[in-house]
Amino acid sequence: MPLPEGREPIKSEWFINKALDLSNVNRVEVIDNDTGRGYVKYNFKVKNLKHELQDEGKTLKIFITYEEKQ
């Protein structure tokens, strides 16, 4: 799908500097086309987040370390 006129693709530097900034995240949701919100966790502060592809790229796992907000 082409980008709208005048738009450019997001540069990888943006992801490094902005998209990976989790300092304000306090809710994680996994949305699917069957149940909608299949997983929701909120009211916490992300300390660390990482993902792994496993099973020859067939499984995506997301690992979240967090502290509860008071």
N, C-alpha and C positions, 0 to 999 in steps of 0.2 A: 504494500500500500504506500503510495508516494506521500511525502509530507506536504502540507499546505504551502502555497506559494509564500516565499519569504522566510520559511522555517528551515532550520538546520538540525541535523541529528545531534543528540546529546553527546558531548565529548566524554571520554572515559575519565578525565580529570574531575568532571562534575560528580560522578559516582564516588570517586575517592574522597572528595572534599565535602559533599553535601548528602548524597543518598546514604552514606554509611554513618552519618551523624545520628546517633540514636539517643542523644541526650534529652530529647523532649518526648520520646515514645513512652506511653503509659497504657497502650492497648494493642493487642495482636489479634487479628481475625483471619481465619481461613475460610474462604467463601467458595462454595461449589454450586453447580447448576442443579443439584438435586435438593439438598436441604437448606441451601443458602449459607448461613453462618454455621459451619460444621464445628468450629472451635473458636471460642472467644475467651480471652484472659485480659482483665483490665485492672486498673488501680495499682500499678507496680512501676518500678523504675528499672529499665534495662541496664544491666551491668555489662553483659556480653551477649553477643548473638553470632552464631555461625551456622553454616549450612553444609551439608555433604550430599553428594550424589552417590548412591550405593546400588548394588545389584546391577552392575553393568549399565548404569545410567537410568535405571527404571524406578528408583526410589529416591525421593527428595526428603531429607530429614532436616528439620530446623531445631537447633539447640539454643535455648534461652536461659541465661542466668540473670536473676532479677532479685531486687529487694522490695519487700512490701512497702507501700507508702503509708505513712501514719495518718 
